[in-house]
Amino acid sequence: MKKYAYLFPGQGAQQPGMIKDVAENSASAMKVIDDVSALIGVDMKNLLWEADKDTLSRSDNSQIAITTASLAIMAALKDKGIEPSAAMGFSLGEFPALYAAGVLSFESVIKVVRQRGLIMQKVCEEIAAENAGHAPGMSAILGLPPEKVVEIAKGIKDAYAANMNSVKQTVISGTFDALGEAEKACTEAGARRAVRLAVAGPFHSPLMQKAADEFEKVLSDVEFADPKIHLFSNVTGKEVLKGAEAKSSAVLHLTHPVLWTDEEAVLANIISVEGGADAWSVIEPGPGKVLTGLWGQTEFGASLAAAPINTNESIASL
C-alpha cells in the first residue's frame, strides 16, 4: 500500500477562489469549511471564494484560510482512502501537519491558528506604525549558498537568516536598515538577486518576540498529543517524537528560522529506509505549489517528484 508524505504550505500560498471545486465535489471538504465557520464565527466560504487578494493577504485572514483549505483537502483525500504516513509544514503549514499527525484536535488547531493570525496581524501593524515608511520585513537571497547567507546575516545587527528554503534560496528577516545592508553584502558576495518580500513583518526572527509571548499564553491550556505518524519541526529540522516538544516548538517557531532543507533531508532518509521512492508519494495538500518546487530543487526530488494537490482533478488523479 502506497505511503504518503504531506507537505503543507505556509502564509503566502493563499489565492482568491482557492479549493472551490474541491469543496463542490466533496461533502467532507465542504463540511470542514462549514465547521470552521461555526467554530470561529467567520463565513469561510466568503473568505475563501469572494475575498480579494489584499483581504486574503492579511495574517488574520490568510492563516485561517490556508489552514481550512489544507484540512478540507485532507478530508477529501481521506474519502479516497488516502491518509499521511508523514507530515511537515512550512511555517504556518506546521499547524495542519500537527492535525494530520494527531497532535492537535480539529477544534484545537482551528482555534489556535485563528488566534495566531490575529496576534501576528496586530503585532505587525504595531511594528509598521512604529516604523512608518521604514518597516522591518524580509528579503529573499537567490543564488548564494545558505551557509554564506547565514554567515553574512550573523555579522549584521538586527539581520537574521529566517527561512532555509533551498540550496538556491534563503530568506533574511530584519529591520529596514539591516535588510538593506544584508542585501548589499549578499549581492557583493555573489548572490544572483536580493528581493524584498511583500510581507507584513520580520517573521521567524527575534523581532517577533512580542507575538511569541502572546501566542504562548494562547497555547498554555491546549493539549498536544504525541504524534501518530512521522512529524517534523521547522525549529529543529528533525523528527518530532513528543507532544511536549511540538508545543514548545510552536512558540519558538515565531522567533526561530524555518529549517526546511533539514526537514526535507530527514524525510528523504525515512523514505529511503521505509521502501524507497516506489513505496511513497510526496504531495502538497494546500493552495499553491511552492513546496513542490522546493522539493524539486533537492537531490532526492529527481527520483521522487512531489505534486500539488489542490483541485478536484488533482485529487482524482491519485
C-alpha positions as CSV (number, residue, x, y, z in Angstrom):
1,M,0.0,0.0,0.0
2,K,1.3,3.4,-1.0
3,K,2.6,5.7,1.7
4,Y,2.0,9.5,1.5
5,A,4.1,12.3,2.8
6,Y,2.1,15.6,3.2
7,L,3.9,18.9,2.8
8,F,1.6,21.8,4.0
9,P,2.2,25.3,2.6
10,G,2.6,28.4,4.7
11,Q,1.4,32.0,4.5
12,G,1.6,33.5,1.1
13,A,0.1,30.4,-0.6
14,Q,-3.4,31.9,-0.4
15,Q,-5.3,32.8,-3.6
16,P,-8.8,34.1,-4.2
17,G,-11.2,31.2,-5.0
18,M,-8.9,28.5,-3.7
19,I,-10.2,24.9,-3.4
20,K,-13.8,25.9,-4.5
21,D,-14.0,23.0,-7.0
22,V,-12.7,20.6,-4.3
23,A,-15.5,21.6,-1.9
24,E,-18.1,21.5,-4.6
25,N,-17.2,17.9,-5.3
26,S,-16.6,16.7,-1.8
27,A,-19.2,16.8,1.0
28,S,-16.4,16.1,3.5
29,A,-14.3,19.1,2.3
30,M,-17.4,21.3,2.5
31,K,-18.2,20.1,6.0
32,V,-14.7,21.2,7.1
33,I,-15.3,24.7,5.8
34,D,-18.7,24.8,7.5
35,D,-17.3,23.5,10.8
36,V,-14.5,26.2,10.8
37,S,-17.1,28.9,10.1
38,A,-19.1,27.7,13.1
39,L,-16.1,27.4,15.4
40,I,-14.7,30.9,14.8
41,G,-17.8,32.9,13.7
42,V,-16.3,33.8,10.2
43,D,-18.0,33.0,6.9
44,M,-15.2,30.9,5.5
45,K,-16.9,30.3,2.1
46,N,-17.0,34.1,1.6
47,L,-13.4,34.5,2.8
48,L,-12.1,31.6,0.6
49,W,-14.0,32.4,-2.5
50,E,-15.2,36.0,-2.5
51,A,-12.4,37.9,-0.7
52,D,-9.9,39.9,-2.8
53,K,-6.1,39.4,-2.8
54,D,-5.5,42.2,-0.3
55,T,-8.1,41.0,2.1
56,L,-6.7,37.5,1.9
57,S,-3.1,38.6,2.4
58,R,-3.7,39.8,6.0
59,S,-2.3,37.4,8.6
60,D,-5.7,37.3,10.4
61,N,-7.3,36.1,7.2
62,S,-4.6,34.2,5.3
63,Q,-3.6,31.9,8.2
64,I,-7.1,30.5,8.9
65,A,-7.9,30.4,5.1
66,I,-4.9,28.3,4.2
67,T,-5.3,26.0,7.2
68,T,-9.0,25.5,6.3
69,A,-8.1,24.8,2.7
70,S,-5.4,22.2,3.7
71,L,-7.8,20.5,6.2
72,A,-10.6,20.4,3.5
73,I,-8.2,18.8,1.0
74,M,-7.2,16.2,3.7
75,A,-10.8,15.3,4.2
76,A,-11.4,14.8,0.5
77,L,-8.3,12.6,0.3
78,K,-9.4,10.6,3.4
79,D,-12.6,9.8,1.5
80,K,-10.4,8.1,-1.2
81,G,-8.6,6.1,1.5
82,I,-5.5,8.3,1.4
83,E,-4.0,9.3,4.7
84,P,-0.5,10.5,5.6
85,S,2.3,8.4,6.9
86,A,4.5,11.6,7.3
87,A,3.6,15.3,7.6
88,M,5.6,18.5,7.6
89,G,4.5,22.1,7.1
90,F,6.3,25.3,6.2
91,S,5.8,27.9,8.9
92,L,2.0,28.2,9.3
93,G,1.8,24.9,7.5
94,E,3.1,23.2,10.6
95,F,-0.3,23.5,12.2
96,P,-2.2,21.4,9.6
97,A,0.7,19.0,10.0
98,L,0.1,18.9,13.7
99,Y,-3.5,18.0,13.0
100,A,-2.5,15.4,10.4
101,A,-0.2,13.7,12.9
102,G,-2.9,13.6,15.6
103,V,-1.1,16.1,17.8
104,L,-3.9,18.7,17.8
105,S,-7.6,18.0,17.5
106,F,-9.7,19.7,14.8
107,E,-11.2,22.2,17.2
108,S,-7.8,23.0,18.8
109,V,-5.9,23.6,15.5
110,I,-8.6,25.9,14.2
111,K,-8.8,28.0,17.4
112,V,-5.0,28.1,17.8
113,V,-4.5,29.2,14.1
114,R,-7.2,31.8,14.4
115,Q,-5.5,33.3,17.5
116,R,-2.1,33.1,15.9
117,G,-3.2,35.0,12.8
118,L,-4.9,37.7,15.0
119,I,-1.8,38.1,17.1
120,M,0.6,38.3,14.2
121,Q,-1.6,40.8,12.4
122,K,-1.8,43.0,15.5
123,V,1.9,42.9,16.2
124,C,2.8,43.6,12.6
125,E,0.5,46.6,12.5
126,E,2.2,47.9,15.7
127,I,5.6,47.4,14.1
128,A,4.6,49.2,11.0
129,A,3.1,52.1,12.9
130,E,6.3,52.5,15.0
131,N,8.5,52.4,11.8
132,A,6.4,54.3,9.3
133,G,8.0,54.0,5.9
134,H,10.9,52.2,7.4
135,A,9.2,49.0,8.5
136,P,11.1,45.7,9.2
137,G,10.5,42.8,6.8
138,M,12.0,40.0,4.9
139,S,14.3,39.6,1.8
140,A,14.9,36.6,-0.4
141,I,18.5,36.0,-1.3
142,L,18.8,34.0,-4.5
143,G,21.8,32.1,-5.8
144,L,24.0,32.2,-2.8
145,P,24.8,29.1,-0.6
146,P,22.7,29.1,2.5
147,E,25.7,28.9,4.8
148,K,27.1,32.1,3.2
149,V,23.8,33.9,3.8
150,V,23.7,32.8,7.4
151,E,27.3,34.0,7.9
152,I,26.5,37.4,6.4
153,A,23.4,37.8,8.5
154,K,25.3,37.0,11.7
155,G,27.6,39.9,11.0
156,I,24.8,42.5,10.7
157,K,22.9,43.8,13.7
158,D,19.2,43.0,13.5
159,A,19.5,40.8,10.5
160,Y,18.6,37.1,10.8
161,A,18.5,34.1,8.5
162,A,14.8,33.2,8.7
163,N,13.9,30.6,6.1
164,M,16.2,28.0,4.8
165,N,14.2,27.3,1.7
166,S,16.6,25.5,-0.7
167,V,20.2,25.4,-1.8
168,K,19.3,28.3,-4.1
169,Q,17.2,30.5,-1.8
170,T,17.5,31.7,1.8
171,V,15.2,34.4,3.3
172,I,16.5,37.0,5.8
173,S,14.4,38.9,8.3
174,G,15.4,42.2,9.8
175,T,14.9,45.9,10.4
176,F,14.7,48.1,7.3
177,D,18.3,49.2,7.6
178,A,19.6,45.8,8.4
179,L,17.9,44.3,5.3
180,G,19.4,47.0,3.1
181,E,22.9,46.2,4.4
182,A,22.3,42.4,4.1
183,E,21.0,42.7,0.6
184,K,24.1,44.7,-0.4
185,A,26.5,42.3,1.3
186,C,24.9,39.3,-0.3
187,T,24.9,40.8,-3.7
188,E,28.6,41.7,-3.4
189,A,29.3,38.1,-2.2
190,G,27.8,36.7,-5.4
191,A,24.1,36.4,-4.9
192,R,22.2,36.5,-8.2
193,R,19.4,38.7,-6.7
194,A,18.1,40.0,-3.5
195,V,14.3,40.6,-3.5
196,R,12.5,42.5,-0.8
197,L,9.3,40.5,0.0
198,A,5.8,41.9,0.3
199,V,5.2,40.6,3.8
200,A,3.8,42.3,6.9
201,G,6.7,41.7,9.3
202,P,10.1,40.2,10.1
203,F,8.8,36.7,10.6
204,H,10.9,33.9,12.2
205,S,13.2,36.3,13.9
206,P,13.7,37.7,17.4
207,L,11.9,40.8,16.2
208,M,8.7,38.8,16.6
209,Q,9.2,38.1,20.3
210,K,6.1,40.0,21.4
211,A,3.9,37.8,19.2
212,A,5.6,34.7,20.6
213,D,4.9,35.9,24.2
214,E,1.2,36.4,23.4
215,F,0.9,33.1,21.5
216,E,2.5,31.2,24.4
217,K,-0.5,32.3,26.5
218,V,-2.9,31.0,23.9
219,L,-1.3,27.6,24.0
220,S,-1.0,27.3,27.8
221,D,-4.1,25.1,28.2
222,V,-4.0,23.4,24.7
223,E,-3.3,19.7,24.7
224,F,-0.6,18.5,22.4
225,A,-0.6,14.7,22.0
226,D,2.3,12.6,20.8
227,P,2.5,12.3,17.0
228,K,0.9,9.1,15.5
229,I,2.9,9.4,12.2
230,H,6.3,10.9,11.2
231,L,6.2,14.6,12.0
232,F,8.9,17.2,11.6
233,S,9.8,20.5,13.2
234,N,10.8,23.8,11.5
235,V,12.6,24.8,14.7
236,T,14.9,21.7,15.0
237,G,14.8,20.4,11.4
238,K,14.3,17.0,12.9
239,E,11.5,14.5,13.6
240,V,9.2,15.3,16.5
241,L,8.5,12.4,18.8
242,K,6.7,14.0,21.7
243,G,3.7,16.4,22.0
244,A,5.5,18.5,24.6
245,E,8.3,19.2,22.1
246,A,5.7,20.1,19.4
247,K,4.1,22.6,21.9
248,S,7.3,24.3,22.8
249,S,8.4,24.5,19.2
250,A,5.0,26.1,18.2
251,V,6.1,29.1,20.3
252,L,9.7,29.2,19.3
253,H,8.5,28.9,15.7
254,L,7.7,32.6,15.7
255,T,11.2,33.8,16.5
256,H,13.4,31.0,15.1
257,P,14.3,30.1,11.5
258,V,12.5,27.6,9.3
259,L,15.0,24.8,8.8
260,W,13.1,23.4,5.8
261,T,16.0,21.9,3.9
262,D,17.0,19.9,7.0
263,E,13.4,18.6,7.3
264,E,13.4,17.6,3.7
265,A,16.6,15.6,4.2
266,V,15.2,13.8,7.2
267,L,12.0,12.9,5.4
268,A,14.0,11.7,2.4
269,N,16.1,9.4,4.6
270,I,12.9,7.9,6.2
271,I,11.5,7.3,2.7
272,S,14.7,5.6,1.6
273,V,14.6,3.3,4.7
274,E,10.9,2.6,4.5
275,G,10.6,1.2,1.0
276,G,12.0,4.0,-1.2
277,A,10.5,6.0,-4.0
278,D,8.4,3.2,-5.2
279,A,6.6,2.9,-1.9
280,W,5.9,6.6,-1.3
281,S,4.2,9.7,-2.8
282,V,5.1,13.2,-1.8
283,I,2.1,15.6,-2.1
284,E,1.3,19.2,-1.2
285,P,-2.3,19.3,0.0
286,G,-3.0,23.0,0.1
287,P,-3.1,26.1,-2.1
288,G,-0.2,26.8,-4.4
289,K,2.8,24.7,-5.3
290,V,5.8,26.4,-3.6
291,L,6.8,23.4,-1.6
292,T,6.5,21.1,-4.6
293,G,9.1,23.4,-6.3
294,L,11.4,23.5,-3.3
295,W,11.3,19.6,-3.1
296,G,12.2,19.6,-6.8
297,Q,15.4,21.6,-6.1
298,T,16.7,18.8,-3.7
299,E,19.0,16.0,-4.7
300,F,16.2,13.5,-3.9
301,G,13.5,15.4,-5.8
302,A,14.7,13.9,-9.1
303,S,13.9,10.3,-8.1
304,L,10.6,11.1,-6.3
305,A,8.7,14.1,-7.6
306,A,6.2,16.0,-5.4
307,A,2.8,17.0,-6.7
308,P,0.5,19.9,-5.6
309,I,-3.0,18.6,-4.7
310,N,-5.5,21.4,-4.5
311,T,-8.0,20.8,-7.3
312,N,-10.7,18.2,-7.8
313,E,-8.8,16.9,-10.8
314,S,-5.5,16.5,-8.9
315,I,-7.3,14.6,-6.1
316,A,-9.0,12.3,-8.7
317,S,-5.5,11.6,-10.2
318,L,-4.3,9.9,-7.0
